[in-house]
Amino acid sequence: MTDLDLENRYREYLTCLNERRFHDLSEFVHNPVVHNDRTLSITEFQDLLRRDAAEIPDLHYAIERLVVQGEQVACRIRFDCTPAASFRGIPPTGRPISFVEHVFYRYQDGRIAEIWSLIDMEAIREQLTPSDPDR
């Protein structure tokens, strides 16, 4: 698979996520998949993504930076969204937020085998924590 083929494949994966076609994930992701050093079945991975979509209904994966080299993909994904429920333990405020995820993927046989993800939780916390009026 060329770098361009893998880039297109990755973009199709994000389209699948943005369209909430979680039942199609096995087309893009190995079963099991390793996510942040944790082995997950495809069902567990689908549940993780479904939870995020339920907590943030307008969650949209927007590529900000994308690098493809061999079987590796690195992406900075920007999210501009409004949490409707507690997200990663932080209650919603009803206000929109912006944050990024830095994520690295290792592909094997055209599907994602490993994912390393880092979300800017501090940016989320700052935006969802009510400001102290005494400051």
NUTI-442008 format. One record per atom (N, C-alpha, C): atom name; x, y, z; residue number from 0; residue in three letters. Coordinates in nm, 2 decimals. Layout:
# residues N
<name CA u X v Y w Z resi NUM resn ALA>
...
END
This chain:
# residues 135
<name N u 0.08 v -0.12 w 0.00 resi 0 resn MET>
<name CA u 0.00 v 0.00 w 0.00 resi 0 resn MET>
<name C u 0.09 v 0.12 w 0.00 resi 0 resn MET>
<name N u 0.07 v 0.22 w -0.09 resi 1 resn THR>
<name CA u 0.14 v 0.34 w -0.10 resi 1 resn THR>
<name C u 0.10 v 0.44 w 0.01 resi 1 resn THR>
<name N u 0.18 v 0.54 w 0.04 resi 2 resn ASP>
<name CA u 0.14 v 0.64 w 0.13 resi 2 resn ASP>
<name C u 0.01 v 0.71 w 0.10 resi 2 resn ASP>
<name N u -0.01 v 0.73 w -0.03 resi 3 resn LEU>
<name CA u -0.13 v 0.80 w -0.08 resi 3 resn LEU>
<name C u -0.25 v 0.70 w -0.05 resi 3 resn LEU>
<name N u -0.23 v 0.57 w -0.08 resi 4 resn ASP>
<name CA u -0.34 v 0.48 w -0.06 resi 4 resn ASP>
<name C u -0.38 v 0.48 w 0.09 resi 4 resn ASP>
<name N u -0.27 v 0.47 w 0.18 resi 5 resn LEU>
<name CA u -0.30 v 0.47 w 0.32 resi 5 resn LEU>
<name C u -0.36 v 0.60 w 0.37 resi 5 resn LEU>
<name N u -0.32 v 0.71 w 0.31 resi 6 resn GLU>
<name CA u -0.38 v 0.84 w 0.35 resi 6 resn GLU>
<name C u -0.53 v 0.84 w 0.31 resi 6 resn GLU>
<name N u -0.57 v 0.79 w 0.20 resi 7 resn ASN>
<name CA u -0.71 v 0.78 w 0.16 resi 7 resn ASN>
<name C u -0.78 v 0.68 w 0.25 resi 7 resn ASN>
<name N u -0.72 v 0.58 w 0.28 resi 8 resn ARG>
<name CA u -0.78 v 0.48 w 0.37 resi 8 resn ARG>
<name C u -0.81 v 0.54 w 0.51 resi 8 resn ARG>
<name N u -0.72 v 0.62 w 0.56 resi 9 resn TYR>
<name CA u -0.73 v 0.68 w 0.69 resi 9 resn TYR>
<name C u -0.85 v 0.79 w 0.68 resi 9 resn TYR>
<name N u -0.85 v 0.86 w 0.57 resi 10 resn ARG>
<name CA u -0.96 v 0.96 w 0.56 resi 10 resn ARG>
<name C u -1.09 v 0.89 w 0.55 resi 10 resn ARG>
<name N u -1.10 v 0.77 w 0.49 resi 11 resn GLU>
<name CA u -1.23 v 0.70 w 0.49 resi 11 resn GLU>
<name C u -1.27 v 0.65 w 0.63 resi 11 resn GLU>
<name N u -1.17 v 0.62 w 0.71 resi 12 resn TYR>
<name CA u -1.19 v 0.58 w 0.85 resi 12 resn TYR>
<name C u -1.25 v 0.70 w 0.92 resi 12 resn TYR>
<name N u -1.20 v 0.82 w 0.91 resi 13 resn LEU>
<name CA u -1.25 v 0.93 w 0.98 resi 13 resn LEU>
<name C u -1.39 v 0.96 w 0.93 resi 13 resn LEU>
<name N u -1.42 v 0.95 w 0.80 resi 14 resn THR>
<name CA u -1.55 v 0.96 w 0.74 resi 14 resn THR>
<name C u -1.65 v 0.87 w 0.81 resi 14 resn THR>
<name N u -1.61 v 0.74 w 0.83 resi 15 resn CYS>
<name CA u -1.69 v 0.64 w 0.90 resi 15 resn CYS>
<name C u -1.72 v 0.69 w 1.04 resi 15 resn CYS>
<name N u -1.62 v 0.74 w 1.11 resi 16 resn LEU>
<name CA u -1.65 v 0.79 w 1.25 resi 16 resn LEU>
<name C u -1.74 v 0.92 w 1.24 resi 16 resn LEU>
<name N u -1.72 v 1.01 w 1.15 resi 17 resn ASN>
<name CA u -1.80 v 1.13 w 1.14 resi 17 resn ASN>
<name C u -1.95 v 1.09 w 1.10 resi 17 resn ASN>
<name N u -1.96 v 0.99 w 1.03 resi 18 resn GLU>
<name CA u -2.10 v 0.95 w 0.99 resi 18 resn GLU>
<name C u -2.16 v 0.85 w 1.09 resi 18 resn GLU>
<name N u -2.09 v 0.82 w 1.20 resi 19 resn ARG>
<name CA u -2.13 v 0.73 w 1.31 resi 19 resn ARG>
<name C u -2.17 v 0.59 w 1.26 resi 19 resn ARG>
<name N u -2.09 v 0.55 w 1.16 resi 20 resn ARG>
<name CA u -2.11 v 0.41 w 1.11 resi 20 resn ARG>
<name C u -2.02 v 0.31 w 1.19 resi 20 resn ARG>
<name N u -2.04 v 0.31 w 1.32 resi 21 resn PHE>
<name CA u -1.96 v 0.23 w 1.40 resi 21 resn PHE>
<name C u -1.96 v 0.08 w 1.37 resi 21 resn PHE>
<name N u -2.07 v 0.03 w 1.31 resi 22 resn HIS>
<name CA u -2.09 v -0.11 w 1.27 resi 22 resn HIS>
<name C u -1.99 v -0.14 w 1.15 resi 22 resn HIS>
<name N u -1.93 v -0.04 w 1.08 resi 23 resn ASP>
<name CA u -1.84 v -0.06 w 0.97 resi 23 resn ASP>
<name C u -1.69 v -0.05 w 1.02 resi 23 resn ASP>
<name N u -1.67 v -0.04 w 1.15 resi 24 resn LEU>
<name CA u -1.53 v -0.02 w 1.19 resi 24 resn LEU>
<name C u -1.44 v -0.14 w 1.16 resi 24 resn LEU>
<name N u -1.50 v -0.26 w 1.16 resi 25 resn SER>
<name CA u -1.41 v -0.38 w 1.13 resi 25 resn SER>
<name C u -1.35 v -0.37 w 0.99 resi 25 resn SER>
<name N u -1.41 v -0.29 w 0.90 resi 26 resn GLU>
<name CA u -1.35 v -0.27 w 0.77 resi 26 resn GLU>
<name C u -1.21 v -0.19 w 0.78 resi 26 resn GLU>
<name N u -1.20 v -0.11 w 0.89 resi 27 resn PHE>
<name CA u -1.08 v -0.02 w 0.90 resi 27 resn PHE>
<name C u -0.99 v -0.06 w 1.02 resi 27 resn PHE>
<name N u -1.04 v -0.14 w 1.11 resi 28 resn VAL>
<name CA u -0.97 v -0.17 w 1.24 resi 28 resn VAL>
<name C u -0.96 v -0.32 w 1.26 resi 28 resn VAL>
<name N u -0.84 v -0.36 w 1.30 resi 29 resn HIS>
<name CA u -0.83 v -0.51 w 1.34 resi 29 resn HIS>
<name C u -0.91 v -0.54 w 1.46 resi 29 resn HIS>
<name N u -0.94 v -0.67 w 1.47 resi 30 resn ASN>
<name CA u -1.01 v -0.72 w 1.59 resi 30 resn ASN>
<name C u -0.92 v -0.84 w 1.65 resi 30 resn ASN>
<name N u -0.85 v -0.81 w 1.76 resi 31 resn PRO>
<name CA u -0.86 v -0.70 w 1.85 resi 31 resn PRO>
<name C u -0.77 v -0.59 w 1.79 resi 31 resn PRO>
<name N u -0.78 v -0.47 w 1.86 resi 32 resn VAL>
<name CA u -0.70 v -0.35 w 1.83 resi 32 resn VAL>
<name C u -0.63 v -0.31 w 1.96 resi 32 resn VAL>
<name N u -0.51 v -0.26 w 1.95 resi 33 resn VAL>
<name CA u -0.44 v -0.21 w 2.07 resi 33 resn VAL>
<name C u -0.46 v -0.06 w 2.07 resi 33 resn VAL>
<name N u -0.52 v -0.01 w 2.18 resi 34 resn HIS>
<name CA u -0.55 v 0.14 w 2.20 resi 34 resn HIS>
<name C u -0.48 v 0.18 w 2.33 resi 34 resn HIS>
<name N u -0.38 v 0.27 w 2.31 resi 35 resn ASN>
<name CA u -0.30 v 0.31 w 2.43 resi 35 resn ASN>
<name C u -0.26 v 0.20 w 2.51 resi 35 resn ASN>
<name N u -0.20 v 0.10 w 2.45 resi 36 resn ASP>
<name CA u -0.14 v -0.02 w 2.52 resi 36 resn ASP>
<name C u -0.25 v -0.11 w 2.58 resi 36 resn ASP>
<name N u -0.37 v -0.09 w 2.55 resi 37 resn ARG>
<name CA u -0.48 v -0.18 w 2.60 resi 37 resn ARG>
<name C u -0.54 v -0.25 w 2.48 resi 37 resn ARG>
<name N u -0.55 v -0.38 w 2.49 resi 38 resn THR>
<name CA u -0.61 v -0.46 w 2.38 resi 38 resn THR>
<name C u -0.76 v -0.46 w 2.40 resi 38 resn THR>
<name N u -0.83 v -0.42 w 2.29 resi 39 resn LEU>
<name CA u -0.97 v -0.40 w 2.29 resi 39 resn LEU>
<name C u -1.03 v -0.49 w 2.18 resi 39 resn LEU>
<name N u -1.14 v -0.55 w 2.20 resi 40 resn SER>
<name CA u -1.21 v -0.62 w 2.09 resi 40 resn SER>
<name C u -1.27 v -0.51 w 2.01 resi 40 resn SER>
<name N u -1.32 v -0.54 w 1.89 resi 41 resn ILE>
<name CA u -1.38 v -0.44 w 1.80 resi 41 resn ILE>
<name C u -1.51 v -0.39 w 1.87 resi 41 resn ILE>
<name N u -1.58 v -0.47 w 1.94 resi 42 resn THR>
<name CA u -1.70 v -0.43 w 2.02 resi 42 resn THR>
<name C u -1.66 v -0.33 w 2.12 resi 42 resn THR>
<name N u -1.56 v -0.35 w 2.20 resi 43 resn GLU>
<name CA u -1.51 v -0.26 w 2.30 resi 43 resn GLU>
<name C u -1.47 v -0.13 w 2.24 resi 43 resn GLU>
<name N u -1.40 v -0.13 w 2.13 resi 44 resn PHE>
<name CA u -1.36 v -0.01 w 2.06 resi 44 resn PHE>
<name C u -1.48 v 0.07 w 2.01 resi 44 resn PHE>
<name N u -1.58 v 0.00 w 1.95 resi 45 resn GLN>
<name CA u -1.70 v 0.06 w 1.91 resi 45 resn GLN>
<name C u -1.77 v 0.13 w 2.02 resi 45 resn GLN>
<name N u -1.78 v 0.06 w 2.14 resi 46 resn ASP>
<name CA u -1.84 v 0.12 w 2.26 resi 46 resn ASP>
<name C u -1.77 v 0.24 w 2.30 resi 46 resn ASP>
<name N u -1.64 v 0.24 w 2.30 resi 47 resn LEU>
<name CA u -1.56 v 0.36 w 2.33 resi 47 resn LEU>
<name C u -1.60 v 0.48 w 2.25 resi 47 resn LEU>
<name N u -1.60 v 0.46 w 2.12 resi 48 resn LEU>
<name CA u -1.64 v 0.56 w 2.02 resi 48 resn LEU>
<name C u -1.78 v 0.61 w 2.03 resi 48 resn LEU>
<name N u -1.87 v 0.51 w 2.05 resi 49 resn ARG>
<name CA u -2.02 v 0.54 w 2.07 resi 49 resn ARG>
<name C u -2.04 v 0.63 w 2.20 resi 49 resn ARG>
<name N u -1.96 v 0.60 w 2.30 resi 50 resn ARG>
<name CA u -1.97 v 0.68 w 2.43 resi 50 resn ARG>
<name C u -1.93 v 0.82 w 2.40 resi 50 resn ARG>
<name N u -1.82 v 0.84 w 2.33 resi 51 resn ASP>
<name CA u -1.78 v 0.98 w 2.30 resi 51 resn ASP>
<name C u -1.88 v 1.05 w 2.22 resi 51 resn ASP>
<name N u -1.94 v 0.98 w 2.12 resi 52 resn ALA>
<name CA u -2.04 v 1.04 w 2.03 resi 52 resn ALA>
<name C u -2.17 v 1.07 w 2.11 resi 52 resn ALA>
<name N u -2.20 v 0.99 w 2.21 resi 53 resn ALA>
<name CA u -2.32 v 1.02 w 2.29 resi 53 resn ALA>
<name C u -2.30 v 1.14 w 2.39 resi 53 resn ALA>
<name N u -2.18 v 1.15 w 2.44 resi 54 resn GLU>
<name CA u -2.14 v 1.26 w 2.53 resi 54 resn GLU>
<name C u -2.13 v 1.39 w 2.45 resi 54 resn GLU>
<name N u -2.09 v 1.38 w 2.32 resi 55 resn ILE>
<name CA u -2.07 v 1.50 w 2.24 resi 55 resn ILE>
<name C u -2.13 v 1.47 w 2.10 resi 55 resn ILE>
<name N u -2.26 v 1.49 w 2.09 resi 56 resn PRO>
<name CA u -2.34 v 1.45 w 1.97 resi 56 resn PRO>
<name C u -2.28 v 1.52 w 1.84 resi 56 resn PRO>
<name N u -2.22 v 1.64 w 1.85 resi 57 resn ASP>
<name CA u -2.17 v 1.71 w 1.73 resi 57 resn ASP>
<name C u -2.02 v 1.69 w 1.71 resi 57 resn ASP>
<name N u -1.97 v 1.58 w 1.78 resi 58 resn LEU>
<name CA u -1.83 v 1.55 w 1.76 resi 58 resn LEU>
<name C u -1.79 v 1.53 w 1.62 resi 58 resn LEU>
<name N u -1.70 v 1.60 w 1.57 resi 59 resn HIS>
<name CA u -1.66 v 1.59 w 1.43 resi 59 resn HIS>
<name C u -1.50 v 1.58 w 1.42 resi 59 resn HIS>
<name N u -1.45 v 1.48 w 1.36 resi 60 resn TYR>
<name CA u -1.31 v 1.46 w 1.34 resi 60 resn TYR>
<name C u -1.26 v 1.54 w 1.22 resi 60 resn TYR>
<name N u -1.18 v 1.65 w 1.25 resi 61 resn ALA>
<name CA u -1.13 v 1.74 w 1.14 resi 61 resn ALA>
<name C u -0.98 v 1.73 w 1.14 resi 61 resn ALA>
<name N u -0.92 v 1.69 w 1.03 resi 62 resn ILE>
<name CA u -0.78 v 1.67 w 1.02 resi 62 resn ILE>
<name C u -0.72 v 1.81 w 1.01 resi 62 resn ILE>
<name N u -0.62 v 1.83 w 1.10 resi 63 resn GLU>
<name CA u -0.54 v 1.96 w 1.10 resi 63 resn GLU>
<name C u -0.40 v 1.94 w 1.05 resi 63 resn GLU>
<name N u -0.34 v 1.82 w 1.08 resi 64 resn ARG>
<name CA u -0.21 v 1.78 w 1.03 resi 64 resn ARG>
<name C u -0.22 v 1.63 w 1.01 resi 64 resn ARG>
<name N u -0.16 v 1.59 w 0.89 resi 65 resn LEU>
<name CA u -0.16 v 1.44 w 0.86 resi 65 resn LEU>
<name C u -0.03 v 1.40 w 0.80 resi 65 resn LEU>
<name N u 0.03 v 1.30 w 0.86 resi 66 resn VAL>
<name CA u 0.16 v 1.25 w 0.80 resi 66 resn VAL>
<name C u 0.14 v 1.10 w 0.79 resi 66 resn VAL>
<name N u 0.18 v 1.05 w 0.67 resi 67 resn VAL>
<name CA u 0.17 v 0.91 w 0.64 resi 67 resn VAL>
<name C u 0.31 v 0.87 w 0.60 resi 67 resn VAL>
<name N u 0.36 v 0.76 w 0.66 resi 68 resn GLN>
<name CA u 0.49 v 0.71 w 0.62 resi 68 resn GLN>
<name C u 0.49 v 0.56 w 0.64 resi 68 resn GLN>
<name N u 0.50 v 0.49 w 0.53 resi 69 resn GLY>
<name CA u 0.50 v 0.34 w 0.54 resi 69 resn GLY>
<name C u 0.37 v 0.29 w 0.60 resi 69 resn GLY>
<name N u 0.37 v 0.22 w 0.71 resi 70 resn GLU>
<name CA u 0.25 v 0.16 w 0.77 resi 70 resn GLU>
<name C u 0.21 v 0.25 w 0.89 resi 70 resn GLU>
<name N u 0.26 v 0.37 w 0.90 resi 71 resn GLN>
<name CA u 0.24 v 0.46 w 1.01 resi 71 resn GLN>
<name C u 0.16 v 0.58 w 0.97 resi 71 resn GLN>
<name N u 0.07 v 0.63 w 1.05 resi 72 resn VAL>
<name CA u -0.01 v 0.75 w 1.03 resi 72 resn VAL>
<name C u 0.00 v 0.83 w 1.15 resi 72 resn VAL>
<name N u 0.02 v 0.96 w 1.14 resi 73 resn ALA>
<name CA u 0.02 v 1.05 w 1.25 resi 73 resn ALA>
<name C u -0.08 v 1.16 w 1.22 resi 73 resn ALA>
<name N u -0.16 v 1.20 w 1.31 resi 74 resn CYS>
<name CA u -0.26 v 1.30 w 1.28 resi 74 resn CYS>
<name C u -0.29 v 1.39 w 1.40 resi 74 resn CYS>
<name N u -0.31 v 1.52 w 1.38 resi 75 resn ARG>
<name CA u -0.36 v 1.61 w 1.48 resi 75 resn ARG>
<name C u -0.50 v 1.64 w 1.43 resi 75 resn ARG>
<name N u -0.59 v 1.60 w 1.52 resi 76 resn ILE>
<name CA u -0.73 v 1.61 w 1.49 resi 76 resn ILE>
<name C u -0.79 v 1.73 w 1.57 resi 76 resn ILE>
<name N u -0.87 v 1.82 w 1.51 resi 77 resn ARG>
<name CA u -0.93 v 1.93 w 1.58 resi 77 resn ARG>
<name C u -1.08 v 1.90 w 1.60 resi 77 resn ARG>
<name N u -1.12 v 1.92 w 1.72 resi 78 resn PHE>
<name CA u -1.27 v 1.91 w 1.75 resi 78 resn PHE>
<name C u -1.32 v 2.04 w 1.80 resi 78 resn PHE>
<name N u -1.42 v 2.09 w 1.73 resi 79 resn ASP>
<name CA u -1.50 v 2.21 w 1.77 resi 79 resn ASP>
<name C u -1.64 v 2.15 w 1.80 resi 79 resn ASP>
<name N u -1.68 v 2.15 w 1.93 resi 80 resn CYS>
<name CA u -1.80 v 2.08 w 1.96 resi 80 resn CYS>
<name C u -1.86 v 2.13 w 2.09 resi 80 resn CYS>
<name N u -1.98 v 2.07 w 2.13 resi 81 resn THR>
<name CA u -2.05 v 2.11 w 2.25 resi 81 resn THR>
<name C u -2.09 v 1.98 w 2.32 resi 81 resn THR>
<name N u -2.02 v 1.95 w 2.43 resi 82 resn PRO>
<name CA u -2.05 v 1.83 w 2.51 resi 82 resn PRO>
<name C u -2.20 v 1.85 w 2.56 resi 82 resn PRO>
<name N u -2.27 v 1.74 w 2.55 resi 83 resn ALA>
<name CA u -2.41 v 1.74 w 2.60 resi 83 resn ALA>
<name C u -2.42 v 1.66 w 2.74 resi 83 resn ALA>
<name N u -2.32 v 1.58 w 2.77 resi 84 resn ALA>
<name CA u -2.31 v 1.51 w 2.89 resi 84 resn ALA>
<name C u -2.17 v 1.51 w 2.94 resi 84 resn ALA>
<name N u -2.15 v 1.46 w 3.06 resi 85 resn SER>
<name CA u -2.02 v 1.46 w 3.12 resi 85 resn SER>
<name C u -1.92 v 1.39 w 3.02 resi 85 resn SER>
<name N u -1.81 v 1.46 w 2.99 resi 86 resn PHE>
<name CA u -1.71 v 1.41 w 2.90 resi 86 resn PHE>
<name C u -1.58 v 1.39 w 2.98 resi 86 resn PHE>
<name N u -1.54 v 1.26 w 2.99 resi 87 resn ARG>
<name CA u -1.42 v 1.22 w 3.06 resi 87 resn ARG>
<name C u -1.43 v 1.27 w 3.20 resi 87 resn ARG>
<name N u -1.55 v 1.27 w 3.26 resi 88 resn GLY>
<name CA u -1.56 v 1.31 w 3.40 resi 88 resn GLY>
<name C u -1.58 v 1.46 w 3.42 resi 88 resn GLY>
<name N u -1.59 v 1.53 w 3.32 resi 89 resn ILE>
<name CA u -1.61 v 1.68 w 3.33 resi 89 resn ILE>
<name C u -1.75 v 1.71 w 3.29 resi 89 resn ILE>
<name N u -1.83 v 1.77 w 3.38 resi 90 resn PRO>
<name CA u -1.97 v 1.81 w 3.34 resi 90 resn PRO>
<name C u -1.98 v 1.91 w 3.23 resi 90 resn PRO>
<name N u -2.08 v 1.90 w 3.15 resi 91 resn PRO>
<name CA u -2.10 v 2.00 w 3.04 resi 91 resn PRO>
<name C u -2.15 v 2.13 w 3.09 resi 91 resn PRO>
<name N u -2.12 v 2.24 w 3.01 resi 92 resn THR>
<name CA u -2.17 v 2.37 w 3.05 resi 92 resn THR>
<name C u -2.27 v 2.42 w 2.95 resi 92 resn THR>
<name N u -2.28 v 2.35 w 2.84 resi 93 resn GLY>
<name CA u -2.37 v 2.40 w 2.73 resi 93 resn GLY>
<name C u -2.30 v 2.49 w 2.63 resi 93 resn GLY>
<name N u -2.17 v 2.53 w 2.67 resi 94 resn ARG>
<name CA u -2.09 v 2.61 w 2.58 resi 94 resn ARG>
<name C u -2.01 v 2.53 w 2.49 resi 94 resn ARG>
<name N u -1.98 v 2.57 w 2.36 resi 95 resn PRO>
<name CA u -1.89 v 2.50 w 2.27 resi 95 resn PRO>
<name C u -1.75 v 2.50 w 2.32 resi 95 resn PRO>
<name N u -1.67 v 2.40 w 2.29 resi 96 resn ILE>
<name CA u -1.53 v 2.39 w 2.32 resi 96 resn ILE>
<name C u -1.45 v 2.35 w 2.20 resi 96 resn ILE>
<name N u -1.32 v 2.37 w 2.21 resi 97 resn SER>
<name CA u -1.23 v 2.33 w 2.10 resi 97 resn SER>
<name C u -1.11 v 2.26 w 2.17 resi 97 resn SER>
<name N u -1.07 v 2.15 w 2.11 resi 98 resn PHE>
<name CA u -0.95 v 2.08 w 2.16 resi 98 resn PHE>
<name C u -0.90 v 1.99 w 2.05 resi 98 resn PHE>
<name N u -0.78 v 1.94 w 2.07 resi 99 resn VAL>
<name CA u -0.71 v 1.86 w 1.97 resi 99 resn VAL>
<name C u -0.67 v 1.72 w 2.03 resi 99 resn VAL>
<name N u -0.66 v 1.63 w 1.94 resi 100 resn GLU>
<name CA u -0.61 v 1.50 w 1.97 resi 100 resn GLU>
<name C u -0.49 v 1.47 w 1.88 resi 100 resn GLU>
<name N u -0.38 v 1.43 w 1.94 resi 101 resn HIS>
<name CA u -0.26 v 1.38 w 1.87 resi 101 resn HIS>
<name C u -0.27 v 1.23 w 1.87 resi 101 resn HIS>
<name N u -0.27 v 1.17 w 1.75 resi 102 resn VAL>
<name CA u -0.29 v 1.03 w 1.75 resi 102 resn VAL>
<name C u -0.20 v 0.97 w 1.64 resi 102 resn VAL>
<name N u -0.15 v 0.85 w 1.68 resi 103 resn PHE>
<name CA u -0.05 v 0.78 w 1.59 resi 103 resn PHE>
<name C u -0.11 v 0.64 w 1.57 resi 103 resn PHE>
<name N u -0.10 v 0.59 w 1.45 resi 104 resn TYR>
<name CA u -0.16 v 0.46 w 1.41 resi 104 resn TYR>
<name C u -0.05 v 0.38 w 1.35 resi 104 resn TYR>
<name N u -0.06 v 0.25 w 1.38 resi 105 resn ARG>
<name CA u 0.02 v 0.15 w 1.30 resi 105 resn ARG>
<name C u -0.08 v 0.06 w 1.23 resi 105 resn ARG>
<name N u -0.06 v 0.06 w 1.10 resi 106 resn TYR>
<name CA u -0.15 v -0.02 w 1.01 resi 106 resn TYR>
<name C u -0.08 v -0.16 w 0.99 resi 106 resn TYR>
<name N u -0.17 v -0.26 w 0.97 resi 107 resn GLN>
<name CA u -0.12 v -0.39 w 0.93 resi 107 resn GLN>
<name C u -0.22 v -0.45 w 0.83 resi 107 resn GLN>
<name N u -0.18 v -0.49 w 0.72 resi 108 resn ASP>
<name CA u -0.27 v -0.54 w 0.62 resi 108 resn ASP>
<name C u -0.39 v -0.45 w 0.58 resi 108 resn ASP>
<name N u -0.36 v -0.32 w 0.58 resi 109 resn GLY>
<name CA u -0.46 v -0.22 w 0.54 resi 109 resn GLY>
<name C u -0.56 v -0.18 w 0.65 resi 109 resn GLY>
<name N u -0.54 v -0.23 w 0.77 resi 110 resn ARG>
<name CA u -0.63 v -0.19 w 0.88 resi 110 resn ARG>
<name C u -0.55 v -0.15 w 1.00 resi 110 resn ARG>
<name N u -0.61 v -0.07 w 1.09 resi 111 resn ILE>
<name CA u -0.54 v -0.02 w 1.21 resi 111 resn ILE>
<name C u -0.52 v -0.13 w 1.30 resi 111 resn ILE>
<name N u -0.40 v -0.15 w 1.35 resi 112 resn ALA>
<name CA u -0.36 v -0.25 w 1.44 resi 112 resn ALA>
<name C u -0.33 v -0.19 w 1.58 resi 112 resn ALA>
<name N u -0.27 v -0.07 w 1.58 resi 113 resn GLU>
<name CA u -0.24 v -0.01 w 1.71 resi 113 resn GLU>
<name C u -0.27 v 0.14 w 1.70 resi 113 resn GLU>
<name N u -0.31 v 0.20 w 1.81 resi 114 resn ILE>
<name CA u -0.35 v 0.34 w 1.82 resi 114 resn ILE>
<name C u -0.29 v 0.40 w 1.95 resi 114 resn ILE>
<name N u -0.22 v 0.51 w 1.93 resi 115 resn TRP>
<name CA u -0.17 v 0.58 w 2.05 resi 115 resn TRP>
<name C u -0.23 v 0.72 w 2.04 resi 115 resn TRP>
<name N u -0.31 v 0.76 w 2.14 resi 116 resn SER>
<name CA u -0.39 v 0.88 w 2.14 resi 116 resn SER>
<name C u -0.36 v 0.96 w 2.26 resi 116 resn SER>
<name N u -0.35 v 1.09 w 2.24 resi 117 resn LEU>
<name CA u -0.33 v 1.19 w 2.35 resi 117 resn LEU>
<name C u -0.43 v 1.30 w 2.32 resi 117 resn LEU>
<name N u -0.52 v 1.32 w 2.41 resi 118 resn ILE>
<name CA u -0.62 v 1.43 w 2.40 resi 118 resn ILE>
<name C u -0.58 v 1.54 w 2.50 resi 118 resn ILE>
<name N u -0.59 v 1.66 w 2.45 resi 119 resn ASP>
<name CA u -0.56 v 1.78 w 2.54 resi 119 resn ASP>
<name C u -0.67 v 1.80 w 2.64 resi 119 resn ASP>
<name N u -0.66 v 1.72 w 2.75 resi 120 resn MET>
<name CA u -0.76 v 1.73 w 2.85 resi 120 resn MET>
<name C u -0.76 v 1.86 w 2.93 resi 120 resn MET>
<name N u -0.64 v 1.92 w 2.94 resi 121 resn GLU>
<name CA u -0.63 v 2.04 w 3.01 resi 121 resn GLU>
<name C u -0.71 v 2.15 w 2.94 resi 121 resn GLU>
<name N u -0.70 v 2.16 w 2.81 resi 122 resn ALA>
<name CA u -0.78 v 2.25 w 2.73 resi 122 resn ALA>
<name C u -0.93 v 2.23 w 2.75 resi 122 resn ALA>
<name N u -0.97 v 2.10 w 2.76 resi 123 resn ILE>
<name CA u -1.11 v 2.07 w 2.78 resi 123 resn ILE>
<name C u -1.15 v 2.12 w 2.92 resi 123 resn ILE>
<name N u -1.07 v 2.08 w 3.02 resi 124 resn ARG>
<name CA u -1.10 v 2.12 w 3.16 resi 124 resn ARG>
<name C u -1.11 v 2.27 w 3.17 resi 124 resn ARG>
<name N u -1.02 v 2.34 w 3.11 resi 125 resn GLU>
<name CA u -1.02 v 2.49 w 3.12 resi 125 resn GLU>
<name C u -1.15 v 2.55 w 3.07 resi 125 resn GLU>
<name N u -1.20 v 2.49 w 2.96 resi 126 resn GLN>
<name CA u -1.32 v 2.54 w 2.89 resi 126 resn GLN>
<name C u -1.45 v 2.50 w 2.96 resi 126 resn GLN>
<name N u -1.45 v 2.38 w 3.03 resi 127 resn LEU>
<name CA u -1.57 v 2.33 w 3.09 resi 127 resn LEU>
<name C u -1.58 v 2.36 w 3.24 resi 127 resn LEU>
<name N u -1.47 v 2.41 w 3.30 resi 128 resn THR>
<name CA u -1.47 v 2.45 w 3.44 resi 128 resn THR>
<name C u -1.52 v 2.59 w 3.45 resi 128 resn THR>
<name N u -1.63 v 2.61 w 3.53 resi 129 resn PRO>
<name CA u -1.67 v 2.75 w 3.55 resi 129 resn PRO>
<name C u -1.56 v 2.84 w 3.61 resi 129 resn PRO>
<name N u -1.56 v 2.96 w 3.56 resi 130 resn SER>
<name CA u -1.45 v 3.05 w 3.61 resi 130 resn SER>
<name C u -1.49 v 3.10 w 3.75 resi 130 resn SER>
<name N u -1.39 v 3.13 w 3.83 resi 131 resn ASP>
<name CA u -1.41 v 3.17 w 3.97 resi 131 resn ASP>
<name C u -1.43 v 3.32 w 3.96 resi 131 resn ASP>
<name N u -1.55 v 3.37 w 4.00 resi 132 resn PRO>
<name CA u -1.57 v 3.52 w 3.99 resi 132 resn PRO>
<name C u -1.49 v 3.60 w 4.09 resi 132 resn PRO>
<name N u -1.43 v 3.53 w 4.19 resi 133 resn ASP>
<name CA u -1.35 v 3.60 w 4.29 resi 133 resn ASP>
<name C u -1.20 v 3.62 w 4.25 resi 133 resn ASP>
<name N u -1.17 v 3.57 w 4.13 resi 134 resn ARG>
<name CA u -1.03 v 3.59 w 4.08 resi 134 resn ARG>
<name C u -1.01 v 3.72 w 4.01 resi 134 resn ARG>
END
